[in-house]
Amino acid sequence: MTRMMVIPAAGTGSRLGGALPKVLVPVGGRPMLDHLLSLYAAPVSRFVVVVSPAARDLVDRFLSSRRETVEVVLQAQPTGMLDAVLAASDLVRKHQPDRIWITWCDQVAVHRRTVANLIGAESAPFEPDLALPTLWGTSPYIHFSRDAEGRIVDVLQRREGDAMPSIGESDAGLFSLSQAAFMRDLQAYAAIPHAGGLTRERNFLPFIPWLAARRHMVTFPCVDPVEAVGINTPEELRCVEDSLRATAAGGCEPGPK
């Protein structure tokens, strides 16, 4: 099975207090992108990094020393994660991978066992159009609502002003789509006019309940709560660095995307 990974990475990382593009901000002395390329080098044969025009030169310079097959595409305007993911469409069409993995650039604490479980979820018992790890936690930044049969029917997002439960089920910023789901379903969803209620951005996460109503989807639990922590603040950076140094992590709360 061939896999391409799309890494939306057009953020500036301004809340982390540095001048680097977010994807190059060091975590434990290594850029976020370095962590991701190492973590996914075995299952993924090709990477696509989506950056802003202002970050292009710095990201290209970093990648010049990497052996992985990595291509860079631009997101000219910060219109949201959905458009960032769609920026890889031409390369998906060109290379025809069996699966397209997506990960947020600041989600560097995903456990290797979770990665292995994602590979297993792609084939058992039937290949799903979407597979993703989730986890339950307090004060969730996003929450998947499910029906009586366990199907995801909605996604609540704090950043869009939704009323959030005190305990909720969130993602770990890692998703596996079939080629058909990416080229057929994601494109069809993107053609529907929609935007976040507060941000007015075109978000990727609402695609998940939309797809769940139409295709086969699989979720499974994460290994460690720290996997849900996206690095957006110095506190989250320290939390993830502590987790990466430790054999067991705890005490981190997921932060905003």
C-alpha positions in Angstrom: 0.0 0.0 0.0 1.4 3.4 -1.0 0.8 6.4 1.2 1.2 10.1 0.7 1.2 12.4 3.7 -0.1 16.0 3.5 1.2 18.4 6.1 -0.7 21.7 6.2 2.0 24.1 7.5 1.1 27.7 6.5 1.0 29.0 10.0 3.4 31.6 11.3 3.9 30.4 14.9 3.6 33.9 16.2 2.2 32.8 19.5 5.3 30.8 20.1 7.3 34.0 20.1 9.7 33.3 17.2 10.2 34.6 13.7 10.4 31.1 12.1 7.5 29.5 10.2 5.6 27.4 12.6 6.6 24.1 10.9 10.3 25.0 11.6 9.9 25.9 15.3 12.2 23.7 17.3 10.7 21.1 19.6 13.3 19.6 21.8 16.0 21.0 19.5 14.5 19.7 16.3 12.1 21.5 13.9 8.5 20.3 14.0 8.9 19.1 10.4 11.9 17.0 11.3 9.8 15.2 14.0 7.0 14.5 11.5 9.3 13.2 8.7 11.0 10.9 11.1 7.8 9.6 12.7 6.1 8.8 9.4 9.2 7.8 7.3 8.4 4.1 7.4 4.7 4.0 6.4 4.7 7.0 4.1 6.5 7.0 0.8 5.9 10.7 -0.2 5.3 13.9 1.8 3.6 17.1 0.7 4.2 20.2 2.8 1.8 23.1 2.3 3.3 26.4 3.2 2.7 30.1 2.8 4.7 32.0 0.1 6.6 33.8 2.9 7.9 30.5 4.3 8.8 28.8 1.0 12.5 29.6 0.9 13.2 28.6 4.5 11.3 25.3 4.2 13.0 24.5 0.9 16.4 25.2 2.6 15.6 22.9 5.4 14.4 20.1 3.1 17.5 20.3 0.9 19.3 18.0 3.3 16.5 15.5 3.7 16.5 12.1 1.9 12.7 11.6 2.1 10.6 12.4 -1.0 9.1 15.7 0.0 7.3 18.2 -2.3 6.3 21.7 -1.3 3.1 23.5 -2.5 1.8 26.9 -1.6 -1.3 28.1 0.1 -1.5 31.6 -1.1 -4.2 32.8 1.3 -4.9 31.6 4.9 -8.5 30.5 4.1 -8.5 27.4 6.3 -7.3 23.8 6.7 -9.7 22.5 4.1 -8.1 24.6 1.4 -4.6 23.7 2.7 -5.4 20.0 2.3 -6.9 20.6 -1.1 -3.7 22.3 -2.2 -2.1 18.8 -2.6 -4.8 17.6 -5.0 -2.6 17.9 -8.2 0.1 15.8 -6.5 -2.4 13.2 -5.4 -3.7 13.0 -8.9 -0.1 12.8 -10.3 1.2 10.1 -7.9 -2.0 8.1 -7.3 -1.2 6.9 -3.7 -3.5 4.2 -2.2 -4.0 6.3 0.9 -3.6 10.0 1.8 -2.6 10.7 5.4 -3.1 14.2 6.8 -1.5 15.6 9.9 -1.3 19.0 11.4 2.3 20.3 11.5 2.2 21.0 15.2 0.9 17.5 16.1 4.4 16.0 16.8 3.6 13.8 19.9 1.6 11.1 18.1 2.7 7.8 19.6 4.3 5.2 17.3 1.8 2.6 18.5 -1.0 4.9 17.3 0.6 5.1 13.9 0.8 1.3 13.8 -2.8 1.0 14.8 -3.8 3.4 12.0 -2.1 1.1 9.5 -4.1 -1.8 11.0 -7.3 0.2 10.8 -6.8 0.7 7.1 -7.4 -3.0 6.3 -9.7 -4.4 9.0 -12.3 -5.7 8.4 -12.9 -3.7 5.2 -10.7 -0.9 3.9 -12.4 2.3 5.2 -12.7 5.6 3.3 -11.5 7.4 6.5 -9.7 6.1 9.5 -8.5 8.3 12.5 -7.5 8.0 16.1 -9.6 9.8 18.7 -9.5 10.3 22.5 -11.6 11.4 25.3 -10.6 14.3 27.6 -11.7 17.2 29.7 -12.3 20.7 28.2 -12.1 19.5 24.6 -11.2 22.0 21.9 -13.3 19.9 19.4 -15.9 17.2 20.1 -17.3 14.5 17.8 -21.1 13.9 18.5 -22.3 10.4 17.7 -25.7 8.8 17.2 -27.1 5.7 18.9 -25.2 3.5 16.4 -21.9 5.2 17.2 -21.6 7.1 13.9 -20.1 10.6 14.0 -22.9 13.0 13.1 -21.5 16.4 14.0 -18.3 18.1 15.2 -18.3 21.0 17.7 -15.4 23.5 17.7 -14.6 25.9 20.4 -12.9 28.2 18.0 -16.2 28.6 16.1 -18.1 29.5 19.3 -19.9 26.1 19.7 -21.1 25.2 23.2 -18.7 22.5 24.3 -19.2 19.6 26.7 -17.0 19.3 29.8 -15.7 16.0 28.6 -15.5 15.2 24.9 -14.0 13.1 22.1 -11.4 14.8 20.0 -9.0 14.0 17.2 -5.2 13.7 17.3 -4.7 15.7 14.1 -4.0 12.5 12.1 -6.3 11.2 9.4 -6.1 8.5 6.7 -8.2 8.9 3.6 -8.6 6.5 0.7 -7.7 7.9 -2.7 -11.4 7.9 -3.7 -12.4 9.7 -0.5 -9.8 12.4 -1.2 -10.4 12.8 -5.0 -14.1 12.2 -5.0 -15.7 13.0 -1.6 -13.4 15.8 -0.4 -13.7 17.6 -3.7 -17.5 17.2 -3.6 -17.6 18.5 0.0 -15.3 21.5 -0.9 -17.8 22.5 -3.6 -20.5 23.2 -1.0 -20.3 26.8 0.2 -19.6 26.9 3.9 -17.4 28.7 6.4 -16.8 28.7 10.2 -19.2 30.7 12.2 -16.6 32.9 13.8 -13.4 32.4 11.9 -15.1 32.4 8.5 -12.4 29.8 7.5 -13.1 26.7 5.4 -12.4 23.9 8.0 -11.5 20.3 7.4 -13.1 18.7 10.5 -16.7 19.2 9.4 -15.9 17.0 6.4 -15.7 14.0 8.9 -19.4 13.8 9.8 -20.3 14.6 6.2 -18.3 11.7 5.0 -19.5 9.4 7.8 -23.1 9.8 6.5 -22.0 8.5 3.1 -19.0 6.2 3.4 -17.3 3.6 5.6 -15.3 5.1 8.5 -13.2 3.7 11.3 -12.1 5.3 14.6 -9.9 3.9 17.3 -8.4 5.2 20.6 -5.1 7.0 20.9 -2.4 5.5 23.1 -1.6 8.7 25.1 -3.5 11.9 25.9 -0.6 14.1 24.9 -1.2 13.1 21.3 -4.0 15.6 21.2 -1.8 18.5 22.1 -1.1 20.9 19.3 1.8 23.3 19.9 0.4 26.8 19.8 1.8 28.3 23.0 5.0 28.2 25.0 3.2 26.1 27.6 2.1 23.5 25.1 5.6 23.5 23.7 7.1 22.7 27.1 4.4 20.0 27.7 5.2 18.2 24.4 9.0 18.5 25.0 8.5 16.9 28.5 6.4 14.2 27.0 8.9 13.4 24.3 11.7 13.1 26.9 9.6 10.9 29.2 8.6 7.3 29.0 5.2 8.2 30.3 3.4 11.6 29.8 0.5 13.2 31.5 -1.0 16.5 32.5 -1.3 18.1 29.1 -4.6 19.6 27.8 -5.3 19.8 24.1 -4.8 23.4 22.7 -6.4 25.2 19.8 -5.6 24.7 16.1 
